[in-house]
């Protein structure tokens, strides 16, 4: 059974940085874009949008052409606050890292509809959870690398404005630990070079845990007038982004955020401030249904879990809400045309 592809339209923000990497490695940017009927000028046109499947193909082909599986880390390291448009302008004028995180959470959709943030505040630490609606595993990892590295660099830039000294950075670091939902890549040293060693893979969700001592510190030289103006720009972009986001992507994002729980349409509709009948009607207009989207999310998560060498087929079935492993096997074969065991053998290098 083939699932409908998401029709969410996304801008080409940040792909100009991918083009620069390809060019530095003597790869043809013209051919890379031409395969999707795009031109280099489109990378700098804020009104140019493409379907998510086109965007994903561009990322996959860029990784292949560059011979850089860690391309996401490279791009993320290149991005500064100034590269984020109105959102970046707002971040530069925030009064604390706490305020920056809140801006990131609210206005991230203006830069990409493929991710969202949840911020969980505790007594001594703040956990920033990074949710993704991407179902292509290779693209999800690459774009998550961009997101996490971008957050890292934004936070590190902010520390210079809260008066953190090098000694304090070593004894009381702001970033306590990092977790990634996917399995550990072969290029772990690249991660450690950018983010240190306190990280873990194959976690329930991708997250960054921050020390509230620094999260709450007030920054120096805050321009309140500039912040107000930046917020106005961000609100304008937010209204435009929400108006053009598809209901498919909104539902998929909420489903993936459930963290191994299988939600029903009632639960998702409530999170989107709708009644189930209205949500069903919206999805039908987009040529899909809640059942199709739920299966799409389960397939993506099943592939991710099966590729982890520590996961058994039984444990994957239970994580996806199947009490009967045989039912999971039948569902997976219906989705992919092969059994979970066959998929695991093809994608787990330890077997």
PAPA-200197 format. One record per residue: x, y, z of N, C-alpha, C, O in turn; residue in three letters. Coordinates in steps of 0.001 Angstrom, whole numbers, plus 500000, padded with zeros to 6 digits. Example, Ala and Ser with C-alpha at 12.3 -4.5 7.8 and 13.67 -1.06 7.14 Angstrom:
513190494310507800512300495500507800513200496700507800514236496681508465Ala
512850497750507080513670498940507140512900500030507870513409501138508039Ser
END
This chain:
500839498811500000500000500000500000500875501239500000501737501371500868Unk
500686502140499069501468503362498997500696504498499671499487504646499488Unk
501411505277500439500797506395501127500909507657500290501863507832499532Unk
499922508536500438500011509836499798501201510604500356501487510526501550Unk
501899511350499493502978512198499947502399513482500519501355513954500068Unk
503083514049501519502647515325502044502739516373500942503687516361500156Unk
501774517269500877501786518320499869502191519653500473502044520700499841Unk
502706519614501707503146520835502345504152521554501463505092520948500948Unk
503945522828501299504874523632500525505896524254501474505532524792502520Unk
507156524180501110508209524753501930509073525666501076509231525453499873Unk
509625526681501715510541527574501018511910526909500925512162525872501538Unk
512779527530500148514114526980499941515136527608500881516334527605500599Unk
514649528155502016515559528726503010516679527735503320516436526537503466Unk
517893528239503420519080527500503833519682526626502728520821526179502859Unk
518934526372501631519519525535500580520623526267499824521428525635499140Unk
520668527603499943521781528323499330523106527946500003524163527987499373Unk
523039527574501300524239527113501997524653525728501504525841525415501429Unk
523662524906501171523960523603500576524646523805499233525610523112498908Unk
524145524759498458524746525055497151526207525476497309527054525092496503Unk
526503526263498340527881526698498572528797525517498879529936525465498415Unk
528284524567499668529084523379499986529346522569498721530471522125498487Unk
528318522376497910528492521624496664529492522310495752530340521662495140Unk
529386523620495669530300524376494810531739524243495305532667524131494504Unk
531922524255496621533279524136497187533885522770496902535104522604496955Unk
533039521791496602533513520437496303533456520138494806533466518987494371Unk
533397521244494031533401521159492561532251520304492009532420519550491051Unk
531086520442492638529887519774492137529000520806491442529000521977491820Unk
528257520385490442527436521302489663526130521627490383525244520782490511Unk
526032522863490847524789523319491487523664523372490465522511523083490783Unk
524000523737489253523000523826488185522348522467487929521129522377487782Unk
523158521419487876522607520081487662521814519605488875520764518979488728Unk
522314519900490069521621519521491309520207520093491337519246519378491620Unk
520087521381491044518775522025491056517968521681489805516746521540489865Unk
518652521548488685517965521285487429517201519973487429516205519830486720Unk
517666519010488225516965517727488321515556517901488862514696517049488638Unk
515308519013489581513981519304490124513368520529489453512455521154489993Unk
513888520868488255513381522010487479513484523329488242512586524168488177Unk
514582523499488961514836524731489703516105525391489180516960524745488574Unk
516208526705489432517402527464489075518033528028490337517386528102491382Unk
519299528428490238519982528940491421519320530208491944519324530452493150Unk
518757531010491062518078532232491496516888531921492403516483532759493208Unk
516328530713492272515188530327493115515591530234494591514756530412495478Unk
516870529956494847517332529819496222517253531135496986517220531148498216Unk
517225532223496259517216533546496891515867534245496738515727535431497040Unk
514879533490496265513533534028496062512638533531497191512278532354497224Unk
512275534419498116511487534022499286510093533552498921509426532912499734Unk
509640533857497711508302533421497292508322532057496616507266531498496321Unk
509518531513496367509632530210495702509417529097496716510133529019497714Unk
508439528240496468508162527122497358508111525833496546507822525848495350Unk
508396524717497217508344523404496571507633522437497505507518522694498704Unk
507158521329496958506566520290497796507654519641498647508829519641498278Unk
507257519098499768508212518484500686508986517358500017510182517208500267Unk
508333516560499171509058515455498542510176515968497634511223515331497522Unk
509959517117496983511012517735496170512156518196497072513327517972496764Unk
511812518834498173512805519313499128513644518141499655514866518241499769Unk
512976517046499970513693515862500476514638515290499432515754514887499759Unk
514200515252498181515073514731497123516306515616496963517402515115496709Unk
516133516924497111517271517838497021518286517560498125519493517579497885Unk
517795517303499333518701517012500445519439515697500211520655515623500386Unk
518703514663499818519314513350499587520362513433498487521458512890498628Unk
520030514111497392520988514198496284522199515045496676523309514776496217Unk
522002516074497527523130516892497971524088516079498838525305516219498720Unk
523543515234499702524389514364500524525189513415499636526378513188499860Unk
524519512867498628525196511936497722526267512654496890527389512163496772Unk
525926513806496318526863514530495461528075515042496235529194515040495721Unk
527850515475497459528945516028498269529800514949498919530906515221499385Unk
529279513715498948529945512613499669530163512979501126531175512619501727Unk
529193513704501687529278514153503076528020513712503820527035514450503829Unk
528019512535504445526846512109505201526531513051506358525404513087506851Unk
527549513823506792527361514774507887527041516180507374527321517165508057Unk
526465516277506197526178517574505580525332518460506493525540519672506544Unk
524381517864507215523530518649508108524329519373509168524032520524509487Unk
525341518719509721526191519350510725526978520515510125527154521554510762Unk
527443520326508903528216521373508232527357522603507999527783523725508272Unk
526147522393507495525252523518507217524862524215508515524879525443508589Unk
524515523448509525524126524043510802525235524889511393524970525948511961Unk
526479524436511266527619525177511817527858526483511069528430527424511620Unk
527419526538509811527610527744509004526587528831509323526829530010509066Unk
525456528439509877524366529384510087524595530228511343524890529702512417Unk
524455531516511188524492532419512336523091532980512546522200532760511725Unk
522899533695513632521581534278513908521114535153512744519919535212512451Unk
522040535823512092521681536742511004521069536034509797520459536681508946Unk
521227534708509715520701533971508573519220533623508732518638533022507829Unk
518601533982509847517239533528510127516161534590509915515075534503510487Unk
516465535582509099515453536573508731514897537333509922515634537710510833Unk
513585537556509908512930538294510991513105537586512328513238538234513366Unk
513106536248512304513319535494513538514699535797514103514840536001515309Unk
515709535830513258517054536150513710517142537547514291517819537769515295Unk
516454538492513655516412539872514151515822539902515558516311540620516430Unk
514773539122515769514149539056517097515094538422518109515219538908519234Unk
515760537335517714516662536641518638517805537547519097518239537476520247Unk
518284538393518195519377539298518527518973540324519582519828540896520259Unk
517664540555519720517190541597520622516459541066521848515856541833522599Unk
516514539750522050515872539166523236516669539498524499517874539747524438Unk
515978539498525649516604539876526902517178538727527699517868538951528693Unk
516904537480527279517428536312527975517347535107527045516647535136526032Unk
518071534047527401517988532817526605516588532225526719516085531643525758Unk
515960532365527866514576531916528030513674532590527009512837531935526388Unk
513840533894526834513028534623525862513361534187524445512469534100523601Unk
514628533911524170515030533436522851514367532107522518513894531899521402Unk
514340531214523498513719529907523269512231530057522976511686529364522117Unk
511581530963523693510150531188523454509905531736522058508926531364521411Unk
510788532621521584510668533141520220510892532027519209510157531914518228Unk
511907531205519449512172530079518558510948529167518476510557528731517393Unk
510355528886519624509199527994519662508031528566518869507386527846518106Unk
507760529834519043506586530439518403506788530678516909505861530493516120Unk
507988531086516519508174531559515147509007530625514264509321530980513128Unk
509366529451514758510151528526513940509435528166512647510076527968511615Unk
508124528081512696507359527714511494507559528719510361507364528380509194Unk
507949529956510695508174530946509642509428530633508832509582531116507710Unk
510323529825509397511526529419508678511388528035508082511899527774506993Unk
510698527138508789510445525789508281509212525203508958509099525269510182Unk
508290524632508192507133523964508789507425522514509149506533521797509603Unk
508660522076508950509022520680509133509400520350510574509547519180510928Unk
509558521381511404509942521176512797509100522051513718508567523086513319Unk
509000521598514963508411522424516012509160522148517308509822521119517441Unk
509057523064518259509727522914519543508708522826520673507686523511520656Unk
508997521981521646508288521969522924509303522339523995510420521822523997Unk
508928523222524897509827523654525963509252523219527293508189523686527702Unk
509960522316527976509529521793529277510419522371530371511606522058530458Unk
509822523217531202510566523903532250510495523108533548509411522722533987Unk
511666522862534167511747522199535461512486523116536433512882524222536066Unk
512669522666537655513244523537538679514646524027538321514931525221538418Unk
515515523115537909516909523475537650517289523446536178518357523932535809Unk
516439522889535339516794522756533935515585522928533034514438522779533456Unk
515875523244531788514857523391530753515156522417529635516275522372529124Unk
514154521634529253514328520671528161513646521202526912512451521498526923Unk
514409521320525840513891521752524545513743520516523668514739519907523276Unk
512510520144523361512231518955522550512024519392521102511254520314520832Unk
512712518727520174512652519072518755511837518007518033512267516861517907Unk
510664518395517565509769517479516859509901517679515355510119518799514892Unk
509773516610514603509880516686513148508734515932512486508320514873512959Unk
508226516485511391507187515801510614507783515056509428507042514479508632Unk
509118515058509294509769514379508179509687512865508358509887512357509461Unk
509396512156507290509309510703507360510471510017506645510701508825506848Unk
511202510752505813512401510206505183513518510209506212513901511268506709Unk
514048509023506540515012508909507640516294509695507402516792510373508301Unk
516826509600506185518077510288505890517897511800505968518757512512506486Unk
516780512279505452516515513721505476516223514173506900516666515243507317Unk
515480513362507646515174513724509030516457513902509837516584514860510599Unk
517406512983509673518657513097510416519422514346509998519900515096510849Unk
519541514574508687520299515725508205519677517038508675520394517934509119Unk
518355517161508582517700518402508966517681518575510486517732519700510984Unk
517607517461511224517707517546512687519089518039513082519227518821514023Unk
520108517588512369521467518075512627521553519579512423522196520283513201Unk
520904520067511375520883521515511131520196522228512294520698523232512801Unk
519036521698512715518265522328513783519045522360515088519150523412515719Unk
519595521220515502520287521141516790521535522018516775521799522736517739Unk
522302521964515692523509522775515594523174524259515594523901525066516175Unk
522068524619514938521623526012514931521271526476516340521650527574516749Unk
520545525641517083520213525988518465521471526126519311521582527033520135Unk
522423525212519097523686525274519832524374526613519596524756527297520546Unk
524531526984518322525262528212518004524517529444518499525141530413518934Unk
523178529417518437522386530548518927522575530717520433522745531833520924Unk
522544529611521151522720529660522604524134530113522971524313530911523891Unk
525130529609522255526503529994522541526729531479522270527450532152523008Unk
526102531986521198526203533417520903525585534247522022526109535296522396Unk
524455533760522555523760534484523621524584534537524901524475535495525667Unk
525408533515525143526174533467526388527147534635526520527460535066527630Unk
527620535141525391528534536283525453527832537532525959528479538487526390Unk
526496537520525904525727538689526354525189538532527769524578539458528301Unk
525405537383528382524978537210529772526181537169530714526032536947531915Unk
527369537384530159528556537512530994529175536217531454529831536194532496Unk
528992535126530711529614533866531099531104533902530777531495534253529663Unk
531932533540531749533380533501531546533801532098531115533046531147531314Unk
534994531948530526535471530609530130535507529627531301535209528445531128Unk
535868530108532488535925529220533653534520528736534015534320527561534320Unk
533549529655533978532163529274534256531639528302533209530883527386533530Unk
532037528499531964531586527627530877532017526187531128531304525246530781Unk
533210526020531744533703524679532014533073524082533277532732522899533308Unk
532923524905534312532417524388535590530897524320535651530337523481536357Unk
530220525216534901528758525254534917528242525482533501527731526560533195Unk
528370524478532633527969524651531225526464524834531096525690524291531885Unk
526061525602530094524625525807529897523970524566529330522842524246529704Unk
524651523849528430524073522653527809524500521436528620525675521070528631Unk
523547520817529292523843519706530190523933518383529439524805517562529724Unk
523047518179528493523078516935527709522194517099526474521341517984526408Unk
522424516216525494521683516236524233521282514809523889522069513882524076Unk
520068514625523389519606513311522966519056513366521552518447514357521148Unk
519275512297520808518789512218519433517886511010519277518161509944519828Unk
516822511174518535515848510100518372516387508969517502516004507813517680Unk
517257509290516578517782508274515663519025507600516235519574508040517244Unk
519460506529515577520602505758516069521911506497515795521959507414514974Unk
522952506093516480524248506771516377524810506630514964524915505517514448Unk
525174507752514336525735507676512975527195507245513009527830507221514063Unk
527707506909511837529096506459511748530088507596512009531248507350512340Unk
529632508824511861530530509972511999530356510658513364530268511883513444Unk
530309509860514424530141510390515783531167511473516131530792512461516763Unk
532454511337515747533427512394516083533017513773515578533373514779516193Unk
532277513841514472531799515130513963530826515764514951530859516975515171Unk
529962514948515544529035515439516569529810515945517780529547517034518291Unk
530769515138518232531520515482519443532325516750519253532510517520520196Unk
532803516970518041533574518178517756532715519430517924533205520463518379Unk
531445519340517560530549520490517615529801520606518943529512521715519393Unk
529486519475519573528581519490520719529142518855521984528433518755522986Unk
530387518429521958530933517768523134530561516295523168530115515735522166Unk
530743515680524308530555514232524398529326513805525192528996512619525219Unk
528645514745525836527520514377526688526247514256525857525347515090525963Unk
526176513218525034525022513022524158524669511540524090525489510668524376Unk
523434511289523706522959509910523595522073509789522359521429510754521949Unk
522047508596521772521253508347520569520175507301520869520157506691521938Unk
519281507112519900518159506166520038517296506518521250516851505639521987Unk
517070507818521440516242508287522537514778508375522103514471508302520913Unk
513883508533523073512454508632522755512163509876521931511216509893521145Unk
512976510926522105512780512157521357514098512916521285514979512732522126Unk
514224513764520282515408514606520173515246515796521117514210516461521108Unk
516266516064521930516112517115522935517461517690523351518503517051523208Unk
517412518901523865518561519566524460518155519994525863517104520608526046Unk
518980519674526852518683520043528240519628521167528655520847521036528541Unk
519057522278529138519816523485529462519770523786530955518803523457531643Unk
520823524412531434520916524811532839520170526129533046520489527129532403Unk
519187526135533932518369527327534155519149528511534715518708529655534611Unk
520311528235535309521133529342535809521438530322534694521402531537534892Unk
521745529778533504522066530628532354520828530961531532520758532032530929Unk
519859530064531498518628530317530742517920531578531244517340532324530455Unk
517969531812532555517235532926533155518047534213533262517492535261533590Unk
519350534153532991520194535335533111519761536419532129519474536140530965Unk
519718537661532615519374538782531749520573539195530907521702539255531394Unk
520310539477529638521379539878528723521652541374528834520827542154529310Unk
522837541734528376523229543138528366522822543784527046522602543088526055Unk
522724545091527031522432545893525824521203545403525065521292545074523882Unk
520067545355525736518809544962525101518107546202524572517916547175525301Unk
517721546164523293517012547275522663515538546899522565515144546164521660Unk
514723547399523491513318547017523553512548547451522319511646546742521873Unk
512892548610521760512194549101520565512444548177519373511530547878518605Unk
513691547729519231514025546814518136513327545473518322512878544861517353Unk
513238545018519575512562543752519851511080543838519487510525542901518915Unk
510449544946519815509032545140519478508824545125517969507871544526517470Unk
509720545786517251509627545811515795509855544421515202509155544009514277Unk
510840543704515744511129542348515271509936541424515503509598540608514646Unk
509305541558516662508135540729516969507005541012515985506290540094515583Unk
506841542264515596505810542616514630506078541938513285505159541408512662Unk
507339541956512839507700541290511593507422539788511688506876539183510765Unk
507810539199512825507614537758513019506128537391513015505749536363512453Unk
505299538206513628503859537945513661503260537978512264502372537189511942Unk
503744538887511443503266538956510057503638537695509289502822537139508553Unk
504883537249509468505321536025508801504595534806509351504294533870508610Unk
504314534815510651503623533683511281502222533529510710501804532419510380Unk
501503534620510593500140534567510045500152534006508632499274533227508260Unk
501144534400507846501249533912506470501611532430506437501075531678505623Unk
502520532006507321502958530607507343501827529674507754501633528627507136Unk
501081530043508789499982529205509267498897529085508209498295528024508042Unk
498653530166507504497601530157506478497926529189505348497022528652504708Unk
499227528965505098499625528124503970500052526716504372500381525905503506Unk
500052526412505664500431525065506101499284524095505836498119524444506024Unk
499605522898505408498563521907505136498131521231506436498895521159507399Unk
496897520740506443496402520005507607497104518667507739497241518141508844Unk
497556518108506606498312516856506671499551517018507539499818516194508414Unk
500315518099507289501549518294508040501269518597509502502013518163510381Unk
500193519345509770499839519652511166499482518373511927499897518186513071Unk
498715517502511285498317516250511936499527515349512130499707514776513205Unk
500363515217511092501532514354511184502461514816512309502990513996513060Unk
502654516124512420503507516650513483502962516258514858503720515846515736Unk
501639516387515041501034516054516328501114514551516622501327514150517766Unk
500945513729515591501021512271515770502418511869516214502571511085517151Unk
503447512403515542504825512047515869505192512512517273506013511882517939Unk
504598513598517723504889514130519056504355513238520180504695513455521343Unk
503533512248519859502927511418520909503912510461521565503607509857522593Unk
505124510321520954506180509504521575505727508079521900505609507701523066Unk
505479507311520865505179505883520971503758505570521444503400504403521602Unk
502953506602521669501537506363521961500768506489520651501090507336519817Unk
499752505647520469498962505678519248497716506527519504496794506068520178Unk
497671507743518986496540508630519271495347508334518366495497507734517302Unk
494174508757518797493004508681517929492715510071517381493327511052517804Unk
491791510151516448491514511426515795490945512445516777491123513650516597Unk
490256511960517821489716512857518836490849513618519536490779514833519718Unk
491882512883519918493020513491520614493711514526519742494001515633520195Unk
493975514167518489494684515079517587493822516292517257494320517416517198Unk
492544516065517045491647517188516744491636518195517897491663519404517666Unk
491596517703519124491603518601520284492884519423520333492850520606520669Unk
494014518802520000495278519533520016495326520610518943496050521596519077Unk
494553520418517877494494521406516800493286522335516949492984523132516061Unk
492594522214518107491435523070518432490303522912517406489682523881516970Unk
490067521648517043488999521310516102488166520172516679488563519525517648Unk
487020519942516078486260518731516372486645517701515313487018518084514204Unk
486565516399515623486998515364514671486335515475513304486989515261512283Unk
485041515808513269484341515894511985484965516966511095485113516761509890Unk
485330518099511674485940519178510893487319518774510398487672519033509248Unk
488100518138511266489429517687510851489322516661509730490086516713508766Unk
488388515738509849488170514743508796487848515430507465488329515015506410Unk
487040516474507527486665517182506301487878517898505689488060517883504472Unk
488695518516506528489885519214506026490842518237505355491383518524504287Unk
491050517079505984491973516093505423491436515505504122492195515230503193Unk
490132515316504069489524514785502847489737515736501680489974515295500555Unk
489654517041501939489887518036500888491311517954500362491568518271499201Unk
492245517525501223493643517401500813493954516011500264495111515690499993Unk
492920515190500101493094513882499480493685512821500373494311511878499888Unk
493497512958501678494052511969502595493089511750503758491963512248503740Unk
493527511014504755492682510725505920493572510572507147494791510439507034Unk
492949510592508311493704510415509546494372509038509577495511508919510029Unk
493688508010509108494239506660509102495511506583508263496489505958508674Unk
495503507213507095496680507187506216497853507893506886498980507399506857Unk
497585509051507489498657509808508138499217509039509327500428509023509545Unk
498330508397510104498775507617511253499677506469510804500709506212511425Unk
499296505781509735500117504679509224501449505203508684502485504554508832Unk
501413506377508061502633506980507543503620507255508677504817506992508555Unk
503097507786509779503952508064510943504479506760511543505653506669511903Unk
503615505755511649504040504477512215505104503808511357506045503211511879Unk
504954503907510043505947503333509139507297504010509340508327503341509427Unk
507287505343509412508542506076509589509219505674510893510429505449510926Unk
508434505585511972509006505225513269509456503759513288510480503426513885Unk
508678502887512628509055501471512567510408501303511871511261500552512344Unk
510603501999510753511872501922510031513020502417510902514101501828510934Unk
512758503509511604513796504074512465514180503106513572515364502891513830Unk
513179502521514228513447501592515328514125500313514836515041499805515482Unk
513672499796513694514233498556513171515694498723512760516468497766512802Unk
516066499933512363517440500185511943518392500254513139519610500209512970Unk
517835500365514344518666500389515544519019498953515934518120498140516150Unk
520295498632516026520701497242516247520275496719517611520255495509517836Unk
519931497635518532519507497191519869518023496838519931517556496303520936Unk
517284497132518870515838496900518874515487495529518298516016495129517261Unk
514600494824518974514055493580518433512729493894517756512129494939518008Unk
512278492996516905511000493205516223509869493261517242508928494039517086Unk
509958492447518271508925492449519313508881493795520036507801494332520285Unk
510049494339520373510072495613521090509563496749520209508904497667520695Unk
509871496687518908509381497719517984507859497663517894507186498694517909Unk
507325496446517800505873496282517729505187496889518948504182497587518817Unk
505732496622520132505139497144521365505253498664521441504334499336521908Unk
506385499206520982506572500661521006505570501370520105505200502518520351Unk
505137500674519059504175501265518123502730500961518504501807501313517769Unk
502531500312519643501177500078520134500549498767519723499347498577519905Unk
501347497844519164500814496538518759500998495543519908502123495291520341Unk
499917494994520387500006493966521428500318492597520837500790491700521535Unk
500047492447519530500294491189518822501375491438517768501161492207516831Unk
502531490794517914503644491002516985503268490584515564503730491179514591Unk
502431489561515457502021489087514118501271490183513366501438490331512155Unk
500446490952514078499720492049513436500684493118512932500487493690511859Unk
501724493380513713502730494355513274503443493852512023503668494618511086Unk
503800492565512005504486492016510834503623492153509579504115492519508512Unk
502330491853509724501433491958508568501298493410508103501305493694506906Unk
501175494322509073501039495740508721502297496248508030502211496960507029Unk
503465495887508557504720496358507972504890495830506552505336496560505666Unk
504534494560506332504670494003504981503695494674504024504005494854502846Unk
502523495045504522501562495760503684502109497141503300501915497604502175Unk
502789497786504241503344499115503975504544499071503031504650499882502110Unk
505457498105503271506757498113502586506945497022501538507830497125500689Unk
506123495983501591506289494883500650507296493852501115507490492838500445Unk
507952494092502267508884493129502849508576492995504339507870493828504908Unk
509106491946504968508853491729506391509776492617507233510792493097506731Unk
509432492839508510510338493598509382511727492965509473512730493679509510Unk
511793491629509508513080490945509579513935491237508354515136491477508470Unk
513308491215507171514041491517505943514547492956505956515683493227505567Unk
513690493879506407514103495288506470515266495458507437516217496185507151Unk
515188494790508577516243494898509593517565494348509055518621494931509303Unk
517521493253508335518726492659507784519363493580506737520587493640506617Unk
518517494299505979519031495176504936519608496471505501520436497113504854Unk
519175496862506708519541498179507231520355498152508523520766499206509007Unk
520592496982509082521382496888510309522732496282509973522821495078509737Unk
523795497095509945525121496602509549525708495591510526526685494923510185Unk
525155495452511721525713494507512695525229493088512458525738492143513061Unk
524225492938511563523706491591511300524481490907510193524180489766509841Unk
END
